Amino acid sequence: MPYGRHSPGVRRRAARECDAARMESGPEAFAGVAFALFGAGLLVWTGVCVRAGEPVADGVSRSAGTTLALLFGVLFLGTGCWLLL
């Protein structure tokens, strides 16, 4: 068989795999946007609270609340960006 020619079965299987990849990209993009928006919102909210001198979380020390909020904000934002790549 010459190079570049495939049987019809190989072409059909490649087409199915390509369709499956396209179908999975929609939910992945949605999850990426959701994670990125949540992470960015958490970082902005944390920054506003810290700048105003308000506690970031109720019942937790300011340093612990700020540290955890920043950590999770960066984590969610990074995960969202990774999903969008």
PyMOL commands that set and color helices and strands:
alter all, ss='L'
color gray80, all
select helices_A, chain A and resi 8-52+62-84
alter helices_A, ss='H'
color red, helices_A
deselect
rebuild
show_as cartoon
